[in-house]
Amino acid sequence: MEPYAREALAAVTTRPLPPYRTLTVERITPVLGAEVSGVDLAQEIPAEQLEEIRTAFLHHHVLVFRDQAISIEDHKRFAAAFGELRPVNPPPPEADPYILEISTTSAAVNVAGNGWHADGTADAEPSLGSMLYITEVPEPGCGGDTLFANMHLAYEMLSPAMRSLLDQLTAVHDGAQALQGYTPPADYVIPLSEHPLVARHPETGRKLLYVNKAYTSRIPQLSAQESQALLGMLFETIAARPALHCRVHWTPHTLVFWDNRCVQHHATYDYYPYARYGRRVAINGGPVKG
């Protein structure tokens, strides 16, 4: 590992941990993710505890809450504490407009999210984050883990020369690219947006790499060949550098809350022919700024 990459990693792993009075927060890895206990999401959360959850969210980016027996209304109430609920797009017919069902049947050839991505980055205003609540896990009791990657660290572990180049660029995010193999509703307007390739987190101001293989199609400041080569390198860096990752194992009635602005995720489909079920609520948070 190059010295600049070691320095970036050490800066994250040696950060002081926030103190907590009302929660227990245990890290999944030194760079990403934490398991949170001492909170009941089926109840109205006290202001002090909610503020501590927000602190943990900004520090660890992925929070795991286990053994939570929550209703759809509980789920939406918890999400609404962090911002305006984000409608599912395209909206589900005759269902709650804020609930995306995450359902894998035994006949599924593939599953949504089976590849590194951030949700909805082709939109002009990407989401703040998502809360996924899984109630049914694959019958063997294992499989279907979700991988997460820290996009702050993905940027910081690049060479200074590469960071300097990327800081000047933008990237086009195309919803059509993520829909390959799927047929959207006839009235669905496919989103297309251009974002800074290196963005700043709107709450912490920390820089992050803002490209993902599902949506990012090209870098307009470069030739087609240069764009393809550079994006390919960045996508490979995200997927092939385990130091960026944490892995969340699902158990029934687990809710995971991740920061969609600075985290990518990969829903592992390693449980065919078994089924899995859950529901997701997303939160609006405004655009990620350059």
C-alpha positions as CSV (number, residue, x, y, z in Angstrom):
1,M,0.0,0.0,0.0
2,E,1.4,3.4,-1.0
3,P,2.3,5.9,1.8
4,Y,-0.5,8.3,0.8
5,A,-3.1,5.4,1.0
6,R,-1.7,4.3,4.4
7,E,-2.0,7.9,5.7
8,A,-5.6,8.1,4.5
9,L,-6.5,4.8,6.1
10,A,-4.9,5.7,9.4
11,A,-6.7,9.1,9.5
12,V,-10.0,7.2,9.4
13,T,-9.1,4.3,11.7
14,T,-7.6,6.5,14.4
15,R,-10.4,9.1,14.6
16,P,-11.7,9.6,18.1
17,L,-15.1,7.9,18.6
18,P,-18.1,10.0,19.6
19,P,-19.3,9.6,23.2
20,Y,-22.8,8.2,23.7
21,R,-25.1,8.4,26.8
22,T,-28.2,6.7,25.5
23,L,-26.9,4.2,22.9
24,T,-24.4,1.4,22.5
25,V,-22.5,1.7,19.2
26,E,-20.1,-1.1,18.1
27,R,-18.1,-0.7,15.0
28,I,-18.4,-3.3,12.2
29,T,-15.0,-2.3,10.7
30,P,-12.6,0.6,11.7
31,V,-13.6,2.4,8.4
32,L,-17.3,1.8,8.0
33,G,-20.5,0.7,9.7
34,A,-21.7,0.2,13.3
35,E,-24.3,-1.9,15.2
36,V,-26.5,0.2,17.4
37,S,-28.4,-1.1,20.4
38,G,-30.4,0.4,23.2
39,V,-33.1,1.9,21.0
40,D,-36.6,0.8,20.3
41,L,-37.7,2.0,16.8
42,A,-41.3,1.1,17.5
43,Q,-41.5,3.9,20.0
44,E,-41.2,7.7,19.7
45,I,-37.4,8.3,20.0
46,P,-36.4,10.9,22.6
47,A,-34.6,14.0,21.2
48,E,-31.3,13.2,22.9
49,Q,-31.2,9.7,21.6
50,L,-32.2,10.8,18.1
51,E,-29.3,13.3,18.1
52,E,-26.9,10.6,19.1
53,I,-28.2,8.4,16.3
54,R,-27.6,11.3,13.9
55,T,-24.0,11.7,15.3
56,A,-23.4,7.9,14.8
57,F,-24.8,8.1,11.3
58,L,-22.4,10.9,10.2
59,H,-19.4,9.2,11.8
60,H,-20.0,5.6,10.7
61,H,-22.3,6.1,7.6
62,V,-24.0,2.7,7.9
63,L,-26.1,1.9,11.1
64,V,-27.5,-1.6,11.9
65,F,-30.5,-1.9,14.3
66,R,-31.4,-5.5,15.1
67,D,-34.5,-7.2,16.6
68,Q,-36.8,-4.3,15.8
69,A,-40.5,-5.2,15.5
70,I,-41.7,-2.2,13.6
71,S,-44.8,-1.4,11.5
72,I,-44.8,0.5,8.2
73,E,-45.8,3.6,10.2
74,D,-43.0,3.1,12.7
75,H,-40.6,2.8,9.7
76,K,-41.7,6.0,8.1
77,R,-41.8,7.9,11.4
78,F,-38.1,7.0,12.0
79,A,-37.1,8.0,8.5
80,A,-39.0,11.3,8.7
81,A,-36.9,12.3,11.7
82,F,-34.0,12.7,9.3
83,G,-35.8,14.5,6.4
84,E,-38.6,14.5,4.0
85,L,-39.7,11.1,2.8
86,R,-38.7,10.4,-0.8
87,P,-41.5,8.9,-3.0
88,V,-40.7,5.7,-4.9
89,N,-40.1,6.4,-8.5
90,P,-41.9,5.0,-10.5
91,P,-44.6,4.8,-7.9
92,P,-45.9,1.4,-6.9
93,P,-49.5,0.8,-8.2
94,E,-52.1,0.8,-5.4
95,A,-49.5,0.8,-2.6
96,D,-47.9,3.2,-0.1
97,P,-46.0,5.7,-2.3
98,Y,-43.1,5.8,0.1
99,I,-42.5,2.0,0.5
100,L,-40.4,0.1,-1.9
101,E,-40.9,-3.6,-1.5
102,I,-37.6,-5.6,-1.7
103,S,-38.9,-9.0,-2.6
104,T,-36.9,-12.0,-4.0
105,T,-38.9,-15.0,-5.0
106,S,-37.5,-18.5,-5.5
107,A,-37.8,-18.0,-9.3
108,A,-35.8,-14.8,-9.4
109,V,-32.9,-14.9,-12.0
110,N,-31.4,-11.8,-10.5
111,V,-32.2,-9.1,-7.9
112,A,-32.2,-5.4,-7.9
113,G,-29.0,-3.9,-6.5
114,N,-26.8,-6.9,-7.3
115,G,-23.8,-4.7,-8.2
116,W,-22.0,-1.7,-6.7
117,H,-24.2,1.5,-6.8
118,A,-25.7,4.4,-4.9
119,D,-29.5,4.9,-5.2
120,G,-30.9,7.2,-7.8
121,T,-27.8,9.3,-8.6
122,A,-29.3,10.1,-12.1
123,D,-31.8,12.3,-10.3
124,A,-31.0,16.0,-10.0
125,E,-31.4,15.7,-6.2
126,P,-30.1,12.3,-5.0
127,S,-31.4,11.0,-1.7
128,L,-29.9,11.6,1.7
129,G,-30.1,7.9,2.6
130,S,-32.2,4.7,2.8
131,M,-33.6,2.6,5.5
132,L,-34.0,-1.1,4.6
133,Y,-36.0,-3.3,6.9
134,I,-35.7,-7.1,6.3
135,T,-38.3,-9.4,7.8
136,E,-37.7,-12.6,5.8
137,V,-34.2,-14.0,5.2
138,P,-33.3,-16.9,3.0
139,E,-34.4,-20.3,4.4
140,P,-30.9,-21.5,5.2
141,G,-30.5,-18.6,7.6
142,C,-27.6,-17.1,5.7
143,G,-27.0,-15.4,2.3
144,G,-28.1,-12.1,1.0
145,D,-25.5,-10.0,2.9
146,T,-25.2,-6.4,1.8
147,L,-21.7,-5.0,1.1
148,F,-21.1,-1.3,1.7
149,A,-18.1,0.9,0.5
150,N,-16.9,4.2,2.0
151,M,-16.6,6.8,-0.8
152,H,-14.8,9.3,1.3
153,L,-12.0,6.8,1.8
154,A,-12.2,5.7,-1.9
155,Y,-11.2,9.2,-2.8
156,E,-8.7,9.8,0.0
157,M,-6.7,6.6,-0.9
158,L,-6.1,7.7,-4.4
159,S,-2.8,9.4,-5.4
160,P,-2.5,13.2,-4.9
161,A,-2.1,13.5,-8.7
162,M,-5.2,11.5,-9.4
163,R,-7.2,13.4,-6.8
164,S,-6.1,16.7,-8.4
165,L,-7.3,15.5,-11.8
166,L,-10.7,14.2,-10.6
167,D,-11.4,17.4,-8.6
168,Q,-11.8,19.3,-11.9
169,L,-14.3,16.9,-13.6
170,T,-18.0,16.1,-13.7
171,A,-19.8,12.9,-14.6
172,V,-23.1,12.2,-16.3
173,H,-25.4,9.8,-14.4
174,D,-28.0,8.2,-16.8
175,G,-31.0,6.3,-15.5
176,A,-31.3,4.4,-18.7
177,Q,-28.0,2.7,-17.9
178,A,-29.4,1.2,-14.7
179,L,-32.6,0.1,-16.5
180,Q,-30.9,-2.2,-19.0
181,G,-32.8,-5.4,-19.1
182,Y,-35.9,-3.8,-17.5
183,T,-39.0,-2.2,-19.1
184,P,-40.1,1.0,-17.2
185,P,-43.7,2.2,-17.2
186,A,-44.7,4.0,-20.4
187,D,-45.1,7.4,-18.7
188,Y,-41.8,7.1,-16.7
189,V,-39.4,9.9,-17.4
190,I,-35.9,8.5,-17.3
191,P,-33.6,10.8,-15.3
192,L,-30.4,12.2,-16.5
193,S,-28.1,14.5,-14.5
194,E,-24.5,15.8,-14.3
195,H,-22.8,15.9,-10.9
196,P,-19.3,16.7,-9.7
197,L,-17.1,13.7,-10.0
198,V,-15.7,14.6,-6.6
199,A,-18.4,16.0,-4.3
200,R,-18.5,17.3,-0.8
201,H,-20.8,15.9,1.9
202,P,-23.4,18.6,2.5
203,E,-23.2,18.1,6.3
204,T,-19.6,17.4,7.0
205,G,-17.9,19.1,4.0
206,R,-15.7,16.1,3.5
207,K,-14.8,15.2,-0.1
208,L,-16.0,11.9,-1.6
209,L,-15.8,10.0,-4.9
210,Y,-19.2,10.4,-6.6
211,V,-19.4,7.8,-9.4
212,N,-21.0,4.4,-9.5
213,K,-21.1,1.7,-12.1
214,A,-24.9,1.4,-12.2
215,Y,-25.6,5.1,-13.2
216,T,-22.4,6.9,-14.3
217,S,-22.0,6.8,-18.0
218,R,-19.3,9.3,-19.0
219,I,-17.0,12.2,-18.1
220,P,-17.9,15.0,-20.5
221,Q,-14.5,16.8,-20.2
222,L,-12.7,13.7,-21.6
223,S,-12.8,11.8,-24.9
224,A,-14.9,8.7,-25.0
225,Q,-11.8,6.5,-24.7
226,E,-10.4,8.4,-21.8
227,S,-13.7,8.5,-20.0
228,Q,-14.2,4.8,-20.3
229,A,-10.7,4.1,-19.1
230,L,-10.9,6.4,-16.1
231,L,-14.3,5.3,-15.0
232,G,-13.3,1.7,-15.4
233,M,-10.4,2.3,-13.1
234,L,-12.5,4.0,-10.5
235,F,-15.2,1.3,-10.6
236,E,-12.6,-1.4,-10.2
237,T,-11.0,0.5,-7.2
238,I,-14.4,0.6,-5.4
239,A,-15.1,-3.1,-6.0
240,A,-11.6,-4.5,-5.5
241,R,-10.3,-2.6,-2.5
242,P,-11.6,-4.5,0.6
243,A,-10.3,-1.8,3.0
244,L,-13.2,0.4,1.8
245,H,-15.9,-2.2,2.7
246,C,-18.0,-3.6,5.5
247,R,-20.4,-6.5,5.2
248,V,-23.8,-6.6,6.9
249,H,-25.4,-10.0,7.7
250,W,-29.1,-9.8,7.8
251,T,-31.2,-11.4,10.5
252,P,-35.0,-11.2,10.7
253,H,-36.3,-7.8,11.8
254,T,-33.1,-5.9,11.1
255,L,-33.1,-2.3,9.9
256,V,-30.1,-0.8,8.2
257,F,-29.8,3.0,7.6
258,W,-27.1,4.1,5.2
259,D,-25.9,7.5,4.0
260,N,-26.5,7.4,0.2
261,R,-24.4,10.5,-0.3
262,C,-21.1,8.9,0.7
263,V,-21.7,5.1,0.6
264,Q,-22.2,2.6,-2.2
265,H,-23.8,-0.8,-1.6
266,H,-24.0,-4.2,-3.3
267,A,-26.9,-6.6,-2.6
268,T,-25.3,-10.0,-2.8
269,Y,-27.4,-12.6,-4.6
270,D,-25.9,-15.8,-3.3
271,Y,-29.0,-17.5,-2.0
272,Y,-30.8,-18.8,-5.2
273,P,-33.3,-20.5,-5.1
274,Y,-34.5,-19.2,-1.7
275,A,-36.6,-16.1,-1.0
276,R,-36.1,-12.9,0.9
277,Y,-38.4,-10.0,1.8
278,G,-38.1,-6.5,3.2
279,R,-39.1,-2.9,2.6
280,R,-37.2,0.3,2.0
281,V,-37.9,3.9,2.8
282,A,-35.7,6.6,1.3
283,I,-35.1,10.2,2.5
284,N,-34.7,13.4,0.6
285,G,-31.6,15.4,1.3
286,G,-30.9,17.7,-1.6
287,P,-28.0,17.5,-4.1
288,V,-24.5,16.6,-3.3
289,K,-22.3,19.7,-3.8
290,G,-19.0,20.0,-5.5
